[in-house]
Amino acid sequence: MFRAQLLQKIQDRTALIVIIGQGYVGLPLAVALAEEGFHVIGYDVSEAKVRSINAAHSYISDVPSENLAPLIASGHLRATTDPAELRNADIVSICVPTPLTEHKDPDLSYVIAASDAVARAAHAGMLVVLESTTYPGTTDEVLVPRLQATGLAIGEELFIAFSPERIDPANKAFTVRNTPKVVGGVTDACQQLTSAYYATIVNQIVPVSNPVTAEMVKLLENTFRAVNIGFANEMAMICRMLGIDVWEVIRAASTKPFGFMPFYPGPGLGGHCIPLDPLYLSWKMRGLSYNPRFIDLADSINTAMPAHVVSLIMEALNDEGKALCGSRIAVLGAAYKKDVDDMRESPALRVIELLHKRKALVEYHDPHVTSFHTEAGVQLHSADLSAAWLRGADCVVITTDHTAFDHAFIAQHSRLIVDSRNMLRDIAPGPDVARIVRL
């Protein structure tokens, strides 16, 4: 009975949906559902985020404010900090952060808090979906027991699933709509309802047999990238020792039409997913007395890349008879990847920290990040990207390859550049351009 009723509500768009967490995952999901005709409530503990959403002002680059305005005006979307709103929800999607502790162990405090809040508000006919990336078994070990304690029968009165988020910030080609959605329900009924729910906004549903499989799918995706990026980073160091241009090697290898997929080196991993998610799997496996060597090795290599960039800066300055201590360093980019303002786990921040520790005089420019605080609590503000600022630096370091950067302008007005992103690959050497040192 409850399954049929909820399925009908999904089909006729009368289901009330609450999205817990209004960050890079939750807000785009809330907007997509509201645009489809659902009434959606974005729940977040941040009063600032809630005020911003209700004022139709987006703080997420993938969600233009002009897209929020009609949804807020029509009442299809609103935000709240009141957990009591969960009591009226037909569907709840949990999209909260899953960070690591300082010891690189999973921090499930946000998932646990969200699960407890849902359990207090749970009622017959509710569907609960966890989207937060986590270790295999989290849904069964954390979410399910809390909802079972309500006395509601899973698969008959209450429905639970795991469906990993696959948001790629600033990716214009793949959005919520055309990125396939993996769904793992606790029971067949849970699977059916969750698939029907996401099918309203996603072109392709990818069903898997259970939540733990769906959890592993996301970890495989991100661990695949982390390991291969780690391999590319090691190849960059090997090529440098051999006097070979790693970028030329990758470019030539990429012409092979089979058996090769290009990955690129850089200053380290950033963002909330790739640097963290493999370590959730590593932590889980250590509890089973298994050492996931590929994961740990890749993490070791990737974590060391900011220090490698700093060593390149030191070598480049040394070649010009200068010490890093006291040198003026202009860092281009603070965000973890191009064209976003997201600084989570950004390798650029680690590069800046290491430069500060070596007594360099560091300034930065990022068109998407106006200011930030370093680990030491120092507030830095984005400098103007002027010819004078570039000429005044002993070394310019490219840590993020934003589209807005004028390659020719940077090369023309700088004296020495360490390019960790191969952003200036099309700049030819010459008397009127900077000496460019590539990763």
N, C-alpha and C positions, 0 to 999 in steps of 0.2 A: 504493500500500500504506500509506504513512505517513498520508496524508490520511484514508483509511477508518478506520485504527486510532484516530487522534485524534478523528475525528467520533464514533466509538462511545464513546470515553471521555467526551466532552462529554455525549452523550445519556444515558449511565448514571451520570453524576456521579462518575466515578472519576478524572478528570483532576486532577492536582495543580497548583494555581494559585499563582503568586508575584506579588504586587503590589509593585512598587518605588515607594516613596514613600507614607508613611502620614499625609498631611495631609488637607486639606478634600476632596480628590478620592479619594485612595487608600483611606482608611479606610472611608468609606461604601460604596465598591465592594467592598472585602474583606468587609464585613459582609453585603452583599446576596448575594454568591456563597456565603458560608458558610451563610447562612440557606437557600439553595437546595439545600444538601446537599454542596457541594464541600468538599474540604480545602484551606484557603487559608493561605498564609504571607505575612504582611506584612513586607516588608523595608524597613528604614530605617537610615540612618547614625546617627540620634539614639538613643542608649541610653536617654534619658529616655522617649521615645515608646514604645520597645519594652517597657520595664519597665511602663509605664502600661497598654498593651494587654494584656500577659500577666497583669497584676493585675486585669483587667476594669474598668479605670478609663478612661473616655473623656474626651478633651480636646477633642472636636469636638461642638459643640452639637447637630448633626443626628443624632448617634449616642448615644442614652442609654446610660449604663453598664449598666443592666439588660438591654439588648439584647446587650451584649458577654458578660455572665457565662455564659449557657448555651452560647454558641459556644466560649468558652475551656474550659469544663468538659467539653464533649463532644469536644474536640480538633479541631473543624472549623476553628478559627481560632487561630493563634499568630503571634507576631512574633519577628523576629530581626535582628541586625546582621551576621550571617555570610553573605557573598556565595556561599559554597560551597553554600548551600541552593538556589541557582539551578540547579545541575547536575541535580537530580531533577525540575525543573519541566516539565510538559507545556505550560503556557501562562504567559506573562509579560506583564503589563500594566505599562507605564512611566507613572507618574503623578508626575513630579518637577516642581519649579518651573522656570519660564522667565522670570526677571527681566530687567531692563535694566541695562546698565552706567551709570555716572555720566554718560556722554555720550549716553544713550538709544539705545544699540545693543543688539541681542540678546545675552544672556548664555546660551549653550548649554552651559555647563560641566556642569550637572547631567544634561542629556540625553546629552552625550558620555560622562560617567562611567558612566551607566546602560547605554548602548549597549556600552561596552567590557566592562562586567561580564557582560552577557548574552552577548557574543561569546565570552568565555573559557569560558562554561558551555554554549554552544550544542550541541545534539545533534539528530540526525535525529528528526523527529516533534514538534518544538517549534513553537509559535505565539507570535509576539512582536507585541504591539500597543502602539504609542505613542499616549498620550492627551494628553500635554502640549501646550498651545497654542503654536504657533510659526509661522514664516514658511512660505509655500508652497515646497515642495521639500526640507524638512528630512528627511523620511523617506527620500527617494531619495538625498540628499546626505550624510547623517550615519549613519543607522541601517543602510540596505541595504549600503553598502560594507563596513562592519565585519562584518556577518554573512556577506556573500559571501566575505570573506577566510578564513572557516572551511573553505571548500571544499564546503559543503553546497549543494545545488541549491535555489534559491528557487522555491517553488511545487511542489516534488516532495518534498524532504526537510525543508526549513525554510520556515515560512510567516510572512509579514510584512504588517501593515496599519496604517493610521492611523485612529483613531476618536476624535474630539475630545470631551473631557469637557464636560458641560453642567450641572455642579452649580451650583445657586444657593443659597448658604448661607441657612438660616432660612426657606426657602420650603416651607411645609407642603403646598401644593397640588401641587407638582411635585417628585417624588423620582426616584431612580434608576429605579424601576419604570415610571413613566408618562411619562418624558421620552424622546421618540424618540431612537434612537441612529444617528448617521451612521457609515457604515463604508466605507472605501476600501481594498481589498486590492491588493497588488502584482500578483497574478495572480488568475484566476478561482478557483483552489483556495484561495488565501489569503482571498478574499472569502467563499467558502462557509463555511470554518471559522470565520472571525471572526464572521460573521452568526449561525451556530449557537451560538457561545460566548455572545454577548450576548443572544440570544433566550431564554436560560434565565432571565434576570432583567429583561429589558426588553420591554414590550408591543409596541413597533413598531421595526423595523429599517429604516433609510433607506439603501439601497445607492447609492453613487456610483461612477464609473468607475475611479478611481485614488486614491492617497493625496494627491496634490497638490490634487485637487478637494476632498477631505474637509478638508484643511488650510485651504483658502480659504473653505469654508463657515463655519467657526468665526470666521474673521477678518471675514467679511461681517457675521455676526450682531453681533459686538461693535463693529465700526466703525460700523455702522448706529446703534447706541445712542449711541456716543461723539459722532458728528456731530450727531445730533438733540438730544442733551443740550446740546452746545455751542451749537446754534441757540437752544434754550430759554433758555440763560444770556444770550446776546446780546439776546434779546427782553426779558429781565428788565431789563437795563441800559437798553435803548431806552425801555421803558415807564416806568422810573423818571425818565428825563430828560423825558418827556412828561407826567409827573404822573398816570400810569395804573397801576392795580393789575394786574400781570401775571397774578396768580392768578385774578382775575375774568375776564380775557381768555381764559385757557386753559379755564376752567370753561365759559364760554359757547361757545367754539369746539368743545368736546368734545360738544356736543349735536348737531352735524352727523352724520348717520348714515352718511356716506360721505366718502371723500377726506380725512379728517383722523384722525391718531393722536396723542393727547396725550403730550408729554414735559414734564418739569418741571425748572425751574432749581434750583440748590442751591449749597452752598459749594465745590463742586468734585467731581471724580471720585475714587472710592476703590475698594479691593479689588484683587485680583491680575489681573483680566481687563480691564475696560473702559478703565482709564487706560493699560495697557501694550500690549495686543494690537494695536491699530491701528498702533502704532509699529513693530511687527515687519513689518507690510506696507509701511509707509512706508520702512523701511530697505531692504527687498528691492527696492522699485521705484527707489530712488535708485541702486542698483547697476545698474539697467537704463536709467539716464539719464532717468528719468521723475520729475517732481515731483508727488506726490499732494497737491494743494492743499487739498482738503476736509479730509483727515486732519490735515495740519499746522495749518490754521486752527482746526479744532475743538480740537486739543491746546493751541494758544496761548490760546484763550478759556477752556477748562476749567481750565488751569493757573493762570490769573490770578484765578480766582474767590475763593480764600482772601484775596488782597489786597483784592479788592472788598468782602468781608465786613468786613475790618478797617477799610476806609475808611468803611463804614456805621456802624461802632462809633464812629469818631472824629467823624463828623458828628453822630451822636445825642448824644454827650457834649458836643460843642461847643454844641449847642442848649440844653444845660442849664448852660452856663458852665463846663464842666470840660475839662481836658486828658486825653488818653489816658495820658500819662506820669504814673505814680503812682496812677492809678485802679485800683480793685479790680474785676476782671472774673471773673465766674463762667461757665464754659463747661459747657454741658450736652451731653455726648456726646463720646467719644473714638473709638469704633468707626466704621468707614467707612459703615455703614448700620444701620438699626434692628434691634434684637433679636439682634445677634451680638457676639462678643468680638473679631472680626477687625479689626486696626488697620492692615493693610497698605495703604499709600498713602492713608490716611485724610486727607481735607482738614481735619478737626478738628485734627490734629497741626500742619499748616502754619499754621492760624489761630493756634494757641497759640504757635508759634515766632515768628511775626510780631509778636504782642502782646508777647512777651518782649523782642524787639529794640527795641520802642518804649517799654520800661521800664514796662509795665503790670504790676500785681500779679495774676497769673493763678492761679486754682484751677479744678478741674474736678470734675464728678460723672458717673459712668457706672456703671449697675448691673451691667454685664457686664465692665468693665475696672477692676480694683482698683488697678493702678499701671502706670506705664511710664516710660521714660527719654526725654527730649527729645534733639534733635540735639546740643545742647550738653552732654549727659551728666547733666542734672539729673533726679533721680527725683521724679515727682509721684505722689501718692496720691489716690484718689477721696475727695472730701469727703462728709460726710453731707448729704443733700438736706433741709435743715431750713429752717424759716421764717426763723430768725436768719441762716443762711448766705445766703439769697436777699436778705434785707433789707440785709445788710452789703455787698452788691456795688453798685458804681456802675452796672454794666451786666451783665445776664445775656444770654449768647449761646447760642442753640440751634443746634448743629451736627449733632446726630443725633436723630431723632425716635423714640426708643425707646417702645414701647407702655407700658412701666411708668411713664412720666412722667405725673403728675397735672396736667393742663393748668390746671384752675381753681386749684389750689394754687400753681402757679408764677406764674400771672398775678396772683393776689391778694397774694402776699408779695414780689414784685419791684417795683422802682421804674421800671426801664427795661429793655426786652427787645429784642434784635435777633434776629429769627426767620428764619433762613436756610432753613428747611424748610417754612414755612407750617404748623407744627404747631399753632399757636394760632388757626387760622382760624375756629374756632367761638366764640372769646372776644369778646364785644361790648365796645366801649369804655365806660368808666364811671369814676366817681370812686374806686371801690374796686379798680381793676385797674391794672396797670402800663401805661405808654405803650409800645406795641408798634410797632417798626419792622420792616417786612417787606422781603425781598429785592427 
